[in-house]
Amino acid sequence: MGLLDNKVAIITGASSGIGRAAAEVFAAEGAAVVLNARGAAALETVVNQICARGGRVVGVVGDVALAETHERLVATAVGEFGGLDIGFNNAGTIGPYKPLAEVEPDAWNETLATNLTSAFLASRAQIPAMLARGGGSIIFTSSFVGTSVGLPGMACYAASKAGLMGLVKGITADYGSQGIRANALLPGGTDTAMAGDEAQKSWAAGLHAFKRIARPDEIARAALFLASPMSSFVAGSALYADGGNAAVK
């Protein structure tokens, strides 16, 4: 028996990094997964790998900043697998890496669209389908950046990720009594393409009490906890999976 047997999950940003690891972990734990990314080739690779292991999986290419992407994801979950129980809204961008006064408004808007507005659009599409099943779990990938610390050149990213905490609390207030659990997952530095080169990864490791950055599967398993019945009384919360980063600031 898997922790997610008979559950249906949407995972965005699923072609690499944390999203790809979560796709593999959720499928291994019994979930049918609807995976999203912008790159068709990379997404197809993940879909084929999960299929080869006997998993139930469908890929949907699209930009999370667009409402129609989330509508298609939910329609696919319902049409292919009968409903929706879990939304791991993980896709994101670093955005412009420069001091705030040097950031152009278009870059600011694009960062918020990908990291924050996409979370609203996802929730707006996912919640009705979850209510039809009697509840569900919505998870957003936030960050220690903007919640426990600010980093130079990352004000856009920090603002967009911190905004997810307000969304989590609002969804909890609106829908907690109807069985919707919304939570944010706050990874520390993780060994993905977004982490930069080896020098940047080494610098990031020093921010953590563990003096290393995470493997993507370590963050995926924290997401699994929030997605599964193990977190049945957890809502409106921030789960730090950050190797002690926030604790040593």
Secondary structure as UniProt FT lines:
FT   TURN            3..6
FT   STRAND          8..11
FT   TURN            14..15
FT   HELIX           17..28
FT   TURN            29..30
FT   STRAND          32..37
FT   HELIX           40..52
FT   TURN            53..54
FT   STRAND          57..61
FT   TURN            64..65
FT   HELIX           67..81
FT   STRAND          86..89
FT   HELIX           100..102
FT   HELIX           105..112
FT   HELIX           113..117
FT   HELIX           118..132
FT   TURN            133..134
FT   STRAND          136..141
FT   TURN            146..148
FT   TURN            152..153
FT   HELIX           155..175
FT   HELIX           176..178
FT   STRAND          180..187
FT   HELIX           193..195
FT   HELIX           198..205
FT   TURN            206..207
FT   TURN            209..210
FT   HELIX           216..227
FT   HELIX           229..231
FT   TURN            232..233
FT   STRAND          238..241
FT   TURN            243..245
FT   HELIX           246..248
//
